[in-house]
Amino acid sequence: MKNTTFTTFAGLVVATMSFFPESATAVDGFADDVAFMKKHTDVVLLHHGDAAVAVAPAYQGRVMTSTFDRNTGPSFGWINRPVIEQGFLSEDERTGKLEEHIYIFGGEERFWLGPEGGQYGLFFDPGTQFEFSDWTTPPVIDTETYELVEQTDVSARFRHTAKLTNHSGTKFNVGIERTIKLLSTQEAADQLQVELGDDLRIVGYETDNRITNTGENPWKSETGLLSIWILGMYNPSPTTTVVIPFRSGDEEELGPKVNDAYFGEVPPDYLRVEEQELFFRGDGTRRGKIGISPERSKGIAGSYDAAGKVLNIVTYNVQDSPHGFVNSMWELQDKPYAGDVINSYNDGSPEPNKPPLGPFYELETSSPAAALPPGGTMKHVQRTFHIHGTEADLQPLAQHLLGVSLEEIKTAF
C-alpha cells in the first residue's frame, strides 16, 4: 500500500512516495507497475521468453523497469508513481515545485548528458550560481519525447535532436540516437563471460547511446565538451549493498580510490573502501554519492540484494578517452576533464527531518568527453543484468564478476 506525502526541498514543494513495510516496489511486481504506467504514458514492452523490459518514449526512451518474469516477477526499476500520475505540468503549475527543476519519474536506466556543473555545465545557465535554486535539468533529458523509429519484440530505437547552451555560453547542436535491446540468457552469458545455469532467473539488456555533432563547428575542450551519462534508479532495501571493484595501486599514479566529495564525505557505516573494491549502502536512508575514476575503473559495478537474492551487474564499453571525462562538480573547476566514469548514489533526506526524494539508489556510467567534429559521433553502451537464484548459484558469479564473495558483501557493514 502506497502513501503520498508532500514536503519542501530548498523551498520547493516535493511530492514523495513512501511504502508501508509490507509493500516494497519490487514486491508490487512488474505487471502491476506496467499496468499503472500504461494509464498515464505510452509504454513499449520488449520481451523474450519470460523476461521483459518496459520503455517510456515520453521519458526520453527511458527503461522504466525490467523483470525475469513479466507475469509474476519482481519490478527492478524504482517507479515514482505520484509524479507519473500527475504528468507534465504547465509553466505556472511548475513554479515553486521540484518539477521546475526536474521531473523525477524514476526508471532504472535513463539517458542524460553531462557535465552537470562547472564552467561547462549543462544544468546551469550562463550567469547563474552553482546553487540548487539555479539548477535546471535541460528539457532534452527531462520533458521531451523521443521518436520511436524502429521496434521489434526485443529492441526499440529512438531518435531526437536538441540545442543546448552550457554555463560558459557555448552552443551545441546535438543528434541523439538510443537503442534498447533485450538480451537472451546466452547473450548475457557471452557478454559477462560466465556460465548462467538453468536454475538462475535473469533479465539483461543493453542500451546503445550515441550523440552526433550536427552543428557547423567542432566541439572543443576550451569551450566545453559533452558526454553521454546513463543513470539507473533501483529499489533500495536494508539488505542491498553496492560493490564496485577497482584497480589497486599507488594514489600518486592512479589518484584517489574513490571520490566521495559530491554531497560531503560519506561516513564509514555507509562506505567501506578496501584495496581493490568498495562497499556502499544502497538502502535509501542517507544521501551520498561516490565516483570511480577511469584510471581506477574495471568497467563494472554491481549490487546485491541479500533478502531478494538478486545480483545486479552494470557494465559499459571501455574506450579510449583522449580528452578525459567531464567533471560534474558544482563549482568552477581547475580540472574540468578529470571526472568519474562510474558513480553510485544513495538517496536520503536532503535536509534534517525531511523525507528522501525517493528513496532509491543509483548505478551510473559515463562516456568520455566528446570532442567531435561536425558530423562526428560518440557511442556509449551500457549493459544491465539482474540475476536471481540461490546463494550457492550466485556465489561464483559474484566472485568472478565483482571479486568478492556474497558473505563479504552481506557482512560489509
N, C-alpha and C positions, 0 to 999 in steps of 0.2 A: 504494500500500500504506500503511495507516494503522498508527500505533503509539501506544498509550495509555500515558501516564506519570502519576505522582502526585507532587505536591509540597505545600508548605504555603503559605498566604497568610494573614497576620495570625493565625497559629496554627491555621488550619483546613486540613483535608485537601482538596485540589483535584484533580479529575481533568481533565487536559488532553490534547488530541489533537494530535500532530504528524504531519507528512506527509513521506515521503521525497521528494526533489526531483522525481522523475519523476511524482508523483501529487498534483496540486493538486485541491481540491474541485471547481472548475469543470470540470476535465478529467474527473472521475468521471462527470459528466453528470446531467442532470435525471432521466432514467428510473431511474438507479441510486439516486439519493437518495430518490425517491418509493417505490421498491420497499423500501428499507431502512426508511423511516418507517412504511409500512403494516404492518410486522411488529410495531410497538410502539405505534402510536396510530392513531386514525381520521384519514383524510385526505380532504378534499373537493377534488376536482380540477376546476378551471374550465378551459375550453378554447374556442378559436375558431381554426379553421384549424390551423396547426401550433403556435401559441402556447398556453401553458398556465401556470396558477398553482396551486400546492399550498397548501391552507389546513388548519390543525390546530385543530379545535374545542376540544380539551382544553387547548390553549395559548392560550386567550382569543381564538379566531378569528384566530390569527396566520398571516400569509403566510410560509410557511417558505421557499419558493423559487419561482422562475419561470424560463421559458425561451422562446425564439422557435421551438424545435423540440422537441416533447415526446418524440420518439423518439430522436433522436441529438444534441440540442442541449446546450449547457452549462447548469450549475445556478448561478444568480446569488446565491442566498442562502447564507450560511455556516451549516452544519448541525453541531451539536455531538453527534456520534454517541454517545460514551460516556454522556453524561447522558441522552439519549433512550433508549438501550438499558437503562440501569439503572432508568428510570422513577421514579415518585414514591416517596419513602422514608417510613417511619414516623417519628414524632417522635423515638424513640430512635435510629433509624438516621441521622437528620439531625444529631444532636448532634455538634458538633466538626467538621462538614464545611461546605463552602461552601453546600450546599443548606439549611443552617439560616438562611441569609440570602437566597439567590436560587437558582433553577434556571436555569442558562444553557443553554437548549435551542438557542439560535441562532434563525435565522429572519430574513428580510430586511425584514419590516415588522410590528412588534408594537404593540399598544395599551397605553399606560401613562397614569398620572395624575400630575400634578405639583401642588405642588413636591416635590422630593426632600428638601432640607434646609431649615434656617432655622426660625424660631419657628412657621411654619405648615406645616412639612414633614410629609409622609405616611410617610416611611421611618424616623422616629424617634419612639418612644412618648413620652408625657409623662414628664418626669423623667430621660430618658436624655441621654447626651452625644453630641456630633457626632463620633463615632468609629466605625470600622468594626465594632467588637465590638457596638455597639448598633444598627447599620444593618440593617433588615429590610424586604424587599420585601413590601408588602401582598398577602395571598393573592388578592385580586380581580384582580391583574395578574401573578400568579406561578403559582398552583396550581389556580385554579378554572376549571371548564369552562363555556364559554358555549353557550347553547342555539341550535342551528341552527333558525331559524323559517321560512326560505324559501330555495329553491335553484332555479337554472336552470343551463343549460350555462355561462353566463358570469357568474353572480353568486351570492353567498351572503350571507344576512342573519342576524346573531346578536343575541341579547339577553341581558342579565344584570342583576342587582340587587346592590347592595352597601351595607354600612355601614362608614364609615371614621371614624377619630379622628386629628386632626393633633397636632403636638407641643405645641400650646397647650391641647389638650383639647377643641377644637371637634368636634362630631359631625356627620357628613354621611350622609344617605340619598340614594343615587345610583342612577338608572336608566341603563343603558348600552345603546346600540344601535350596531352596527358592520356596515356593508355593504361587501363587496369586489366590485368589478366589473372584469372583464377588458375592455379597450378594443380595438376594431378598429383597424387601421392608420389608417383615415380619421379615427376619433375621436381617436386620438393626435395626428395631424397638426393637427386642428382645435384641440385643447387647447393644443398648443405653438405654433400659428400658424406652421407651417413646412410645406414640401413634403417628403414622405418617398418617395423613389423606389423603384421595384420592385427595385432591386439591394440595398436595405437589408433586414436581418432585424431584427424588432422585437417586443418584448413590452412592453405598457404596461397599467397597471391603476390604479384609484383606490379609495381607501377613504373612505367617508363615516362619520365617527365622531361620536357625539352623547352628551352627558351631560345628564341631567334631574334637577332638584332634586325628589325625591319625598317630601321631608320637609315639616314644617309651618312651618318658619322660613326666612326668606330667608338667603342666603349673603352675608356682609358682609366688606368689606375689613379691618375692625378685628379680626375674629376668624379670618380666613383664607379664601382662595378656592382653588378647584381649577382645573386646566387640563387639556386633552387633550394628550398628549405621544406622538408617534409616532416610533419609532426603527427604523432598518433596519441589519441586520448583513450585511456583504458580505465576500466573499473578498478578502484582501489580496494584493498582489504587489509585487515591486520596481519594477515599471513603472506602478503605479497612483498617480495624483495627484488629490487633491480640489481643486476650483475653486469658489470662492464669489464671485460679483460683488457689489458693494455700492455704495451711494451715496457719491460723493465729497463733501467739504465740511469745513468747519471743525469741529474737535473740541469747541469751546465750544458750538456749536449742536447737533451730532449725536452727540456723545460719541465714545469711542474707536472706531477702525475695527474692532477685534476684541478679544474678551475671551479671554485665554489663561491665566487665573489658576486654572482648575479644579484642575489637578494640578501646578501650578507652571509657570513661564514655559516656553514651547516654544522650543527653540533655532532659530537661523536655517537650519540644514540640514534642518529639518522643517517650518518655517513661513516663508513669504515673503509679505510684505504690501506691495502696491503702492497706487496712488492709488484704483483702482476695482475691484480684485479681489485675492483672496489665493489662495495655493497651499499645500496642506497634504499631507504624505505620507500615503498610505493603504497602507503596507507592512507593518503589524503588527509593527514592530520596536522601537517606543518609545511608551510610554504617554503620551498627551497629549489634551487636549480644548480646543476653541475654540468661541466663540459669536459670533453676529451679532445686534445689537440690532434691534428693529422699526424704529427710525429709519433704520438703515443698509440694511436688507434690501430686495432687489428681488424677493422671493418665489420665488427659485430657487437651487438648489445643484446641483452635479454632480461627476462624477469621470470620469477617462479611464484605461482600461487599455490602454496602448500595445502591449503584447505580444498581447493578445487582440483589439485593435481594437474595443473596446466603449466607447461613450459612455453614461454613466449620468446621468440627469437626475431631480431631485426638485423638485416644485412644491407649493404649498399655496394655499388660498383666503385671500388677504389680506383682512382685515376690520378694522373699527373696533375699537379697544381702549381704551375709556374708563377701564378700571380697570387698565391696564397688563398686563404679563406676569409670571407668578410667577417668583421667584428661587429657584434650587435649590442655592445655595452652602451648604456645611456650616458654618454659623455663625449667630449671632444677627445679623440683618440690619438695617442702617439704612434700606435701600430694598427692602422685600420684593416690590415690584411693578415692579422695574427689571430684569427678567430678559431672557433672549435668546429669539428666535423661531426661529433656525436654529442647530443645533450640529453639529459633526463630532468624532468620537472615533477616535483611532488606538490600537489595543491594543498592549501590550508588557509587558515584565516589571514586575510590581508591586513587586518588590524586587530588589536585586542578586543575580545568579546564579540567578534563578528564572525558569521559563518563563512565557510570557504566558497569560492566561486563554483565549485563542482559539488562534491570533491571528485578528483580524478588524478591520475598520474600520466606522464608522457614519456615516450621514447622518440627521439628526433635525429635526423641526419641531414647533412647539407652537402651541396656540390661545391667544387672550387669556385673562386671568383671568376666570373665570365668576362674576359677581355675580348669581346667579339667584334670582328669587322662587320660592315654591312652584309647581311645575308648569312653570317656565321651563327652556329647553333651549339649550345651546351646541353648535354644529356646527363641526367641523374636517375639511376634506377634504385629503388628501394624494394626489398622483399620482406614480407611479414609472415610469420608462421606461428600458429597456435597448436600445440601438441598435447593431447590428453591421454593419460594412461596410468598404470600403476607406477609406484616409485621404482620398482625393480626394472621396469621397461624404460623409464625416463632417465634413470641414473647414468647409463653410458652416454646418452645424448648430452646431458649437462656437462659431464666430464670432458667429452670430446669438443663440444662447441664453446663452452664458457670457461673450461679449465678448472672447474670446481665441482665438488660433489653436492648432491642435494642436501646432505646433512650439514655441510659448511654453509649453504645458503640459509637453511632453516635456523641455524644457531648463530648467524652473523651478529644478531643484536640480542 
